[in-house]
Amino acid sequence: MHTLNRKQSFFRQQYNAVISLSKNTTMKNLLFIIVFSVISMLYGNNSFAITLNGPSNVCVGNCDVFTASGAINGNYLWNITGATPTAAANSGTLTVCWNTSGIATVVVTDADNISATTTMNVVVDDLPIPNIIFPPLPSCPDSLGEDNTGADLQTARCKKVCEFSQVLYETALIPGNSYNWTVSGATSFTPMGPSNHQVLVDWGAMGNGYIKVVETNSNMCSDSTKACIDIIASPTANFTTLPTAVAGVVNICTNQTVSFTDASTGAVNWYWDFGDGNTSTTVNPAHTYTTSGTYTATLVVENACHCTDTTSVQVIVDPALAPDIYCISTICANDTASYYTSVACSNYNWTVTGGSVVNGGTSTDDFVTIQWGNTAPHTIALSVSGCTPAVTCAIPTVVSVPVLPTTLPIA
């Protein structure tokens, strides 16, 4: 910034006084030449200096205002390099928009005294380039969607998250830069990490949301990026058991089998933990408990986006031994199969659901032959008494038989 010194101000005042006294245009020009020549000889041609005000550090893409003062008649000539100026119309105010980074120059000249010129160098800094890094969900495709204001994001694809899940997001850390996060659709979010370049988000219920980060560099240049979020429903875990659970508890005897039938919604993966060190990933497993005790059987289901839900029952295994039923296998409806027990007893009590007994199955038979119908459930129950060695379990052994219907859908 340049200003007039006291001697220059004095001659400026004298010149203005002479001009104001003159009524003749020719005389005015003559007096201007005389006064300007004297000032130039004494102090040089830059006696009428221009004052230039404006920022010396700017950001690409921004527009800034520069002002000039000190011209003899208030008329200015502007010359800009490395930027796009707006039309100044010789005024003392110019708006400049910055196109590329580097060193730009702003030059202003008195239009009536081209020797009165002031130059300012301006450092033009690049904007930061924030980029939100999302945790990978390889089997969960993005979806076209809307943000929570209803604005269509068109070409943008929304990232999916599970409702009520906790997810960590981040952007690349640039030393000296700062980061400010905004999240919609969450119950809470916590910026963290150096300069807050990470954010831990607790997402809310199913719906639309977004996540936005503003990055600011050391020269106070800022830019932002925003991504829409599709908050999807989690699956619902549920299952039934045979024997049937009562108030969340299944009671069986040692060596009895519990059949687990999935009743979940929205699941594509199943993980069963039977509580005794055994697990399964089948949809409808059966498990035999060989040691007495109390166990928690847990089902975890997962959808394509790795959203999960969990449910469980308690299994109480009595130390008493129970009769076995073997030869259980998959069979078609209307077909016939025989089933046996290995215990020797004086009394057998067979109960069949979903089929008709065609042979055996009396109180003295250690087998039963069944023709299965087309309507589920298909089960066999057996209780015994008068056995050698003794079988003291008071709980019937119940097994589920997988029966295929007569018609199956074509995938």
C-alpha positions as CSV (number, residue, x, y, z in Angstrom):
1,M,0.0,0.0,0.0
2,H,1.4,3.4,-1.0
3,T,0.4,6.9,0.5
4,L,1.3,10.5,-0.3
5,N,4.0,12.2,1.9
6,R,3.5,15.6,3.4
7,K,5.3,17.5,0.6
8,Q,3.3,15.6,-2.1
9,S,0.1,16.5,-0.2
10,F,1.1,20.1,-0.2
11,F,1.6,20.3,-3.9
12,R,-1.6,18.4,-4.5
13,Q,-3.4,21.0,-2.4
14,Q,-1.7,23.9,-4.4
15,Y,-2.6,22.3,-7.7
16,N,-6.2,21.9,-6.7
17,A,-6.4,25.5,-5.5
18,V,-5.0,26.8,-8.8
19,I,-7.4,24.7,-10.8
20,S,-10.4,25.8,-8.8
21,L,-9.4,29.5,-9.4
22,S,-9.2,29.1,-13.2
23,K,-12.4,29.3,-15.3
24,N,-10.7,28.9,-18.6
25,T,-10.0,25.4,-19.9
26,T,-6.9,26.4,-21.8
27,M,-5.6,28.2,-18.7
28,K,-6.4,25.2,-16.6
29,N,-4.3,22.9,-18.8
30,L,-1.4,25.4,-18.8
31,L,-1.5,25.7,-15.0
32,F,-1.6,21.9,-14.7
33,I,1.5,21.6,-16.9
34,I,3.4,24.2,-14.9
35,V,2.5,22.8,-11.5
36,F,3.0,19.2,-12.5
37,S,6.4,20.0,-14.0
38,V,7.6,21.7,-10.9
39,I,6.4,18.8,-8.7
40,S,8.0,16.3,-11.1
41,M,11.4,18.1,-11.0
42,L,11.4,18.3,-7.3
43,Y,10.0,14.9,-6.4
44,G,9.8,12.7,-9.5
45,N,6.9,11.6,-11.7
46,N,5.4,9.5,-8.9
47,S,4.5,12.4,-6.7
48,F,0.8,11.6,-7.2
49,A,1.0,8.0,-5.9
50,I,-1.9,5.5,-5.9
51,T,-3.0,3.7,-2.8
52,L,-4.1,0.1,-3.4
53,N,-5.9,-2.0,-0.9
54,G,-6.8,-5.7,-1.1
55,P,-5.9,-9.1,0.1
56,S,-2.4,-10.4,-0.6
57,N,-3.3,-14.1,0.0
58,V,-6.4,-15.5,-1.8
59,C,-7.9,-18.8,-2.8
60,V,-8.6,-20.3,-6.2
61,G,-12.3,-20.0,-7.2
62,N,-12.9,-17.1,-4.8
63,C,-13.5,-13.4,-5.9
64,D,-12.1,-10.5,-3.9
65,V,-12.5,-6.7,-4.1
66,F,-9.6,-4.3,-4.6
67,T,-9.9,-0.5,-4.1
68,A,-7.6,2.3,-5.3
69,S,-7.4,6.0,-4.3
70,G,-5.2,9.0,-5.1
71,A,-5.9,9.5,-8.8
72,I,-5.9,13.2,-9.9
73,N,-9.4,12.9,-11.4
74,G,-10.5,9.6,-9.8
75,N,-10.0,7.7,-13.0
76,Y,-8.0,4.4,-12.9
77,L,-6.5,1.9,-15.3
78,W,-6.3,-1.8,-14.0
79,N,-4.1,-4.6,-15.2
80,I,-4.5,-8.1,-13.8
81,T,-2.4,-11.2,-14.4
82,G,-3.4,-14.7,-13.3
83,A,-7.0,-13.8,-12.7
84,T,-10.3,-12.7,-14.3
85,P,-11.3,-9.1,-13.4
86,T,-14.8,-7.8,-13.7
87,A,-15.5,-4.7,-15.7
88,A,-14.1,-1.8,-13.6
89,A,-15.2,1.1,-15.9
90,N,-12.2,3.2,-14.7
91,S,-13.6,3.2,-11.2
92,G,-11.6,2.8,-8.0
93,T,-13.1,-0.6,-7.1
94,L,-12.4,-3.8,-8.9
95,T,-13.6,-7.4,-8.2
96,V,-11.1,-10.1,-9.2
97,C,-11.9,-13.8,-9.5
98,W,-8.9,-16.2,-9.2
99,N,-8.6,-19.0,-11.8
100,T,-5.3,-20.8,-11.0
101,S,-2.8,-21.0,-8.2
102,G,0.5,-19.2,-8.2
103,I,1.6,-15.5,-8.0
104,A,-0.8,-13.0,-9.6
105,T,-0.3,-9.2,-9.9
106,V,-2.8,-6.4,-9.6
107,V,-1.6,-3.1,-11.2
108,V,-3.5,0.1,-10.9
109,T,-2.6,3.4,-12.7
110,D,-3.9,6.9,-12.6
111,A,-5.6,7.3,-16.0
112,D,-4.6,11.0,-16.1
113,N,-1.1,10.4,-15.0
114,I,0.3,7.1,-16.2
115,S,3.5,7.5,-14.2
116,A,1.4,7.1,-11.0
117,T,1.3,3.3,-10.7
118,T,1.0,0.8,-7.9
119,T,1.6,-2.9,-8.1
120,M,0.5,-5.6,-5.6
121,N,1.7,-9.3,-5.8
122,V,-1.0,-11.7,-4.7
123,V,-0.4,-15.3,-3.6
124,V,-3.2,-17.5,-5.0
125,D,-3.5,-20.8,-3.1
126,D,-5.2,-24.0,-4.3
127,L,-8.3,-25.2,-2.5
128,P,-8.1,-28.4,-0.4
129,I,-9.7,-31.5,-1.9
130,P,-11.6,-33.3,0.9
131,N,-12.6,-36.9,0.3
132,I,-14.7,-39.0,2.6
133,I,-13.3,-42.5,3.1
134,F,-16.1,-45.1,3.6
135,P,-15.6,-48.5,5.2
136,P,-15.9,-51.3,2.6
137,L,-19.1,-53.2,2.2
138,P,-18.3,-55.4,-0.8
139,S,-21.7,-57.2,-1.0
140,C,-23.8,-54.1,-0.4
141,P,-24.3,-52.0,-3.6
142,D,-24.8,-48.3,-3.4
143,S,-28.2,-46.9,-4.2
144,L,-29.6,-43.8,-5.9
145,G,-31.4,-41.7,-3.3
146,E,-32.2,-38.4,-1.8
147,D,-30.8,-36.5,1.1
148,N,-33.0,-35.6,4.1
149,T,-34.1,-32.4,2.4
150,G,-35.7,-34.3,-0.4
151,A,-33.2,-32.9,-3.0
152,D,-32.5,-35.5,-5.7
153,L,-28.7,-36.2,-5.8
154,Q,-29.1,-37.5,-9.4
155,T,-25.7,-38.8,-10.4
156,A,-24.6,-39.3,-6.8
157,R,-25.0,-42.8,-5.3
158,C,-26.0,-43.1,-1.7
159,K,-23.8,-45.2,0.6
160,K,-25.8,-47.7,2.7
161,V,-25.4,-48.1,6.5
162,C,-27.3,-50.2,9.0
163,E,-29.8,-48.5,11.2
164,F,-28.6,-47.9,14.8
165,S,-25.0,-48.9,13.7
166,Q,-21.8,-47.1,14.6
167,V,-19.5,-46.3,11.7
168,L,-16.1,-44.5,11.6
169,Y,-15.4,-42.2,8.6
170,E,-12.3,-40.2,7.8
171,T,-10.6,-38.0,5.2
172,A,-7.0,-37.9,4.3
173,L,-5.0,-35.9,7.0
174,I,-3.1,-33.0,5.6
175,P,-0.8,-31.4,8.2
176,G,-1.9,-27.9,9.0
177,N,-5.4,-28.4,7.7
178,S,-8.6,-28.5,9.8
179,Y,-11.8,-30.5,9.3
180,N,-15.4,-29.7,10.3
181,W,-18.1,-32.5,10.0
182,T,-21.8,-32.2,9.6
183,V,-24.0,-35.3,9.8
184,S,-27.8,-35.7,9.3
185,G,-29.8,-38.9,10.2
186,A,-27.6,-39.8,13.2
187,T,-28.4,-39.9,16.9
188,S,-24.9,-38.5,17.6
189,F,-21.5,-38.0,16.0
190,T,-18.1,-37.4,17.5
191,P,-15.2,-35.7,15.5
192,M,-11.9,-37.3,16.5
193,G,-8.3,-37.9,15.5
194,P,-5.7,-35.3,14.7
195,S,-7.3,-32.0,13.5
196,N,-10.7,-33.9,13.6
197,H,-10.0,-35.7,10.3
198,Q,-12.2,-38.6,11.5
199,V,-15.8,-38.8,12.8
200,L,-17.6,-41.6,14.7
201,V,-21.2,-41.7,13.7
202,D,-24.1,-43.4,15.6
203,W,-26.8,-43.7,12.9
204,G,-30.4,-43.5,13.8
205,A,-33.5,-45.3,12.4
206,M,-34.1,-46.3,8.8
207,G,-34.3,-43.3,6.4
208,N,-32.2,-40.8,4.5
209,G,-29.2,-38.8,5.8
210,Y,-25.9,-37.3,4.7
211,I,-22.4,-36.8,5.9
212,K,-20.4,-33.6,5.0
213,V,-16.8,-32.5,5.7
214,V,-15.3,-29.0,5.2
215,E,-11.5,-28.9,4.9
216,T,-9.7,-25.6,5.5
217,N,-5.9,-25.2,4.8
218,S,-3.4,-22.9,6.5
219,N,-4.2,-20.0,4.2
220,M,-7.9,-20.3,5.2
221,C,-8.9,-21.7,1.8
222,S,-11.9,-24.1,2.2
223,D,-13.8,-26.7,0.2
224,S,-16.3,-29.4,1.1
225,T,-17.7,-32.7,0.0
226,K,-21.0,-34.3,0.9
227,A,-22.4,-37.8,0.5
228,C,-25.9,-39.0,0.9
229,I,-26.6,-41.9,3.2
230,D,-29.2,-44.6,2.8
231,I,-30.0,-45.9,6.3
232,I,-31.4,-49.3,5.8
233,A,-33.4,-51.6,8.1
234,S,-31.5,-54.4,9.9
235,P,-32.8,-58.0,9.6
236,T,-35.0,-59.4,12.4
237,A,-33.7,-62.5,14.0
238,N,-36.3,-65.1,15.1
239,F,-36.6,-68.9,15.3
240,T,-38.7,-71.7,16.8
241,T,-37.5,-74.9,18.4
242,L,-38.6,-78.5,18.8
243,P,-39.2,-79.3,21.6
244,T,-41.0,-76.0,21.9
245,A,-39.5,-73.3,24.1
246,V,-41.7,-72.2,27.0
247,A,-41.0,-68.7,28.2
248,G,-37.7,-68.7,26.4
249,V,-36.6,-72.1,27.8
250,V,-36.2,-75.5,26.1
251,N,-36.1,-78.5,28.5
252,I,-34.5,-81.7,27.3
253,C,-32.6,-84.7,28.6
254,T,-29.1,-85.7,27.9
255,N,-28.6,-87.0,24.3
256,Q,-31.8,-85.4,23.1
257,T,-31.8,-83.2,19.9
258,V,-33.2,-79.7,19.6
259,S,-34.3,-78.7,16.1
260,F,-34.0,-75.0,15.3
261,T,-36.2,-73.6,12.6
262,D,-35.4,-70.1,11.3
263,A,-38.2,-67.5,11.3
264,S,-36.1,-64.4,10.6
265,T,-36.8,-61.7,8.0
266,G,-34.3,-59.9,5.8
267,A,-31.5,-62.4,6.4
268,V,-29.0,-63.8,4.0
269,N,-26.5,-65.3,6.4
270,W,-27.1,-67.3,9.6
271,Y,-24.7,-68.1,12.5
272,W,-25.9,-70.4,15.2
273,D,-24.0,-70.8,18.5
274,F,-25.5,-73.7,20.6
275,G,-23.7,-72.6,23.7
276,D,-21.7,-75.9,24.2
277,G,-18.9,-75.1,21.8
278,N,-20.7,-76.2,18.7
279,T,-21.9,-73.9,15.9
280,S,-23.6,-74.0,12.5
281,T,-24.2,-71.8,9.5
282,T,-27.1,-73.7,8.1
283,V,-30.6,-72.1,8.0
284,N,-32.4,-74.8,10.0
285,P,-29.9,-76.9,12.1
286,A,-30.5,-79.6,14.6
287,H,-28.2,-80.1,17.6
288,T,-27.8,-83.0,20.1
289,Y,-26.8,-82.0,23.6
290,T,-24.6,-84.8,25.1
291,T,-23.8,-83.2,28.4
292,S,-26.2,-82.0,31.1
293,G,-26.2,-78.3,32.0
294,T,-27.7,-75.0,31.0
295,Y,-26.8,-73.5,27.7
296,T,-27.7,-70.4,25.7
297,A,-28.5,-71.1,22.0
298,T,-28.0,-67.9,20.0
299,L,-28.8,-67.0,16.4
300,V,-27.1,-64.1,14.6
301,V,-28.6,-63.1,11.2
302,E,-27.0,-60.8,8.7
303,N,-28.3,-59.1,5.6
304,A,-26.3,-58.2,2.4
305,C,-25.0,-55.0,4.0
306,H,-23.8,-56.8,7.1
307,C,-26.5,-55.4,9.3
308,T,-27.1,-57.9,12.1
309,D,-29.7,-58.9,14.7
310,T,-29.5,-61.5,17.5
311,T,-31.9,-63.6,19.4
312,S,-31.5,-66.6,21.8
313,V,-33.1,-69.2,24.0
314,Q,-32.0,-71.1,27.1
315,V,-31.5,-74.8,26.8
316,I,-31.6,-76.8,30.1
317,V,-30.3,-80.4,29.7
318,D,-31.3,-82.8,32.4
319,P,-28.8,-85.5,33.4
320,A,-31.3,-88.3,32.8
321,L,-30.9,-90.2,29.5
322,A,-33.6,-90.1,26.8
323,P,-34.5,-92.6,24.2
324,D,-33.0,-92.0,20.7
325,I,-34.8,-92.1,17.4
326,Y,-32.6,-92.8,14.3
327,C,-32.9,-93.2,10.6
328,I,-34.0,-89.6,10.2
329,S,-33.5,-88.3,6.6
330,T,-35.1,-86.2,4.0
331,I,-38.1,-87.8,2.3
332,C,-40.8,-86.7,-0.2
333,A,-44.4,-86.3,0.8
334,N,-46.6,-89.4,0.4
335,D,-43.5,-91.6,0.7
336,T,-43.1,-94.2,3.5
337,A,-40.1,-94.6,5.9
338,S,-39.3,-96.5,9.1
339,Y,-37.7,-95.2,12.2
340,Y,-36.2,-97.0,15.2
341,T,-35.0,-96.6,18.8
342,S,-32.1,-98.5,20.3
343,V,-33.4,-98.7,23.9
344,A,-35.0,-102.0,25.1
345,C,-38.2,-101.2,27.0
346,S,-41.4,-102.9,27.9
347,N,-43.5,-99.9,26.9
348,Y,-43.1,-97.5,23.9
349,N,-45.3,-94.4,23.3
350,W,-45.0,-93.2,19.7
351,T,-46.7,-90.0,18.6
352,V,-46.6,-88.9,14.9
353,T,-47.6,-85.5,13.5
354,G,-48.0,-84.9,9.7
355,G,-48.2,-88.5,8.7
356,S,-50.0,-91.8,9.1
357,V,-48.6,-94.9,10.9
358,V,-48.7,-97.9,8.5
359,N,-46.7,-100.4,10.6
360,G,-45.4,-100.7,14.2
361,G,-45.8,-97.8,16.5
362,T,-47.6,-99.9,19.2
363,S,-46.7,-100.0,22.9
364,T,-44.5,-103.0,22.2
365,D,-42.8,-101.9,19.0
366,D,-39.3,-100.3,19.0
367,F,-40.0,-99.0,15.5
368,V,-42.6,-97.1,13.6
369,T,-43.3,-97.0,9.8
370,I,-44.9,-93.8,8.6
371,Q,-46.4,-92.5,5.3
372,W,-45.8,-88.7,5.4
373,G,-48.4,-86.2,4.2
374,N,-47.9,-82.9,2.5
375,T,-48.7,-80.6,5.4
376,A,-46.1,-79.6,8.0
377,P,-45.0,-80.0,10.7
378,H,-43.7,-83.5,10.4
379,T,-42.5,-84.8,13.8
380,I,-42.0,-88.1,15.8
381,A,-42.2,-88.1,19.6
382,L,-41.2,-91.1,21.8
383,S,-41.4,-91.7,25.5
384,V,-40.6,-95.0,27.2
385,S,-40.8,-96.9,30.4
386,G,-39.6,-100.3,31.8
387,C,-36.2,-100.1,30.1
388,T,-33.1,-102.0,30.6
389,P,-30.8,-100.3,31.4
390,A,-33.1,-97.7,32.9
391,V,-34.1,-94.7,30.8
392,T,-35.4,-92.1,33.4
393,C,-36.0,-89.0,31.3
394,A,-39.5,-87.8,31.8
395,I,-39.3,-85.5,28.7
396,P,-40.3,-87.2,25.4
397,T,-37.7,-87.3,22.6
398,V,-39.0,-85.2,19.7
399,V,-37.5,-85.1,16.2
400,S,-38.4,-83.2,13.1
401,V,-38.4,-85.0,9.8
402,P,-37.6,-83.0,6.7
403,V,-40.4,-83.8,4.2
404,L,-40.3,-82.2,0.7
405,P,-43.7,-81.1,-0.6
406,T,-45.1,-82.7,-3.8
407,T,-44.6,-79.4,-5.7
408,L,-41.5,-77.2,-5.4
409,P,-41.1,-73.7,-6.8
410,I,-38.6,-73.4,-9.7
411,A,-35.9,-70.9,-8.9
